[in-house]
Amino acid sequence: MSSPTPATEDIQTILAEHLHLEGPLLPILHALQEAFGHIPKAAHPLITDALNISRAELHGVISFYHDFRDKPAGRHVLKICRAEACQSMGGTVLAEATLAKLGVAWHGTTPNGAVTVEPVYCLGLCACAPAAMLDDRVLGRVDEERMGKLLAEAGA
């Protein structure tokens, strides 16, 4: 996903489009992330002023929801389940091997910008553990061989 540089005017337009809503913070954050691929730091003071909330309140909301980012993700997002069922079926070993193969830590993006790897705590495929999700495709019974094919497909 490309990430346009956020102009103050663009951020203000997004704010104006959502201020009429009851509880506009989450819709604003989603719209900013959709527009820029992340929640730009430049938007923080504009949001807090428009909604009359503190920086701490804004940070709390952004950090609570795992899908909000402070920097753009790679072209593909790989989520690896970290919940107990997946861990018991080899998910921890799979995750460690994947991170090592890509040379990144959790939330890291490969040097070529192809893949960002994120932990997720349950994809709902407990009976088909370990599970992963590449972009919008949820996959069960992922082993290192299958993960290698997924990463190759994503250009990692």
N, C-alpha and C positions, 0 to 999 in steps of 0.2 A: 504494500500500500504506500503510495507516495504521500509525502507530508508537506503540504503547502506551508509557506511561512505565514504565521498568523498576523494579520494586520489588525490594529486596534479597531478600525471601522468594521471589519468582518466579525470580530468578537462582539462588538456592540450591536450589530445587526442580529446576531444569534440571540443575544440577551433580549433585545426588544421583541423578538418573535415569541419568546416564552414567558415574559414577565406577567402576562395576563392570567397565566395558569395558576390554579391553587397548588401550592407546593412546587414551585418551578425549578428547584435546584437540580434534581435528578434529570428532568428533561433537558435542562441547559447543559449539564455535563455530558449527557449522551450526544446532544447535537454538536458540541465542541469536539468531542472525540470522533464523531462521524466526519466532521469537516476537516480536521487536522491530523487524525490518527492518534491523538493524545490530548490531554488537557494542558494547553500551553500555560507556562508560568505567567505570561503576560495577561492572561485572563483572570488570574486570581484576584487582584485588587478590583477589577471591574465587577466581578461577581459579588465580592463581599460588600462593595458599595451599593450595588443595585439591590441586593437582598437584605442589606443591613444585618449581616452576620459577621462573626469574627473570622480571622484567618484560621484560628484553631478549629472552629466548627467546619469550615470548608475542608481543611486538611483531614479532619476526622471522617468526613463522608467519602472523600476521594480515596483515602487509604483503606477504608472499610470494605469497599466494593472492589474485588480483585480484577474486574475487567477494565477499570480505569487505569490509564497509563500516564506517566509524566514525560515519556519520550516515545516516539513512534516505534511500533513493532516492525519486525521484518515483513517480507512479502507474504510469508506463511507463518501461522502461529501453531505450534505443537504443544498441546497440553497433555501432560502425563499424570495419570491418577496416582495420588499419594495416600488414598484411604486404606483402611486396614485390610479389606478383602484383596485389593490389588497387591498390597505389600506382601501378604501371605502367599501369593501366587507368583512371586518373583518380580514384582513391580519396582522394588527398591534397587535390585541389581540391574534391571532394565533401565531405570532412570539414570543411575550412576554411569552405566556404559554409554548411554546416549549423550549425556553431558560431556563425558570424557572424549568421545568420538568427535563431537562438535567443537570441543575446546572452549565451552562456555559454562557459566554458572546459571542457576535458576534466574529467569527473567532476562537472560543474556541473548544477544543476537549474533549469529554467525558473521564473521568478517565481511562476507559478500552480501550481507543484508537479506539473505534468503529466508532464514528461519529464526524465530524467537521461541525459546522453550520456557514454558510456565508450568508450575505445579497446579493441580486442581484437586479438590477433595471430594471426589465422587462424580462419576459420569453416568451412574445408574446402570452399569454393566457388571455388577458384582459377580454374577454367575459366569461371566465370560472374562474374568480377570486374567492378566492385567489389561487395563484399558488405556486408550489414548485417544486424542482427538486432533486431527489435522485440519485446520480451518474449521469448516462446519461438518466434517465427516467423523463420526464416532466409530471407533474400532475396538473390537474385543480380541482376546487371546493374542495379544501382541508379544512376540518374542524378538530377540535381537535381529534375527534374519528379516522378519517382516518390518521391523523398525528401520533397518538399513534400506529396504526398498522404498519405504515412505520418505526417508530423508533424501534418497537419490531423486525421487519423483519431485520433491520440493526444491531441488537444486542446491542442497546443503553440501 
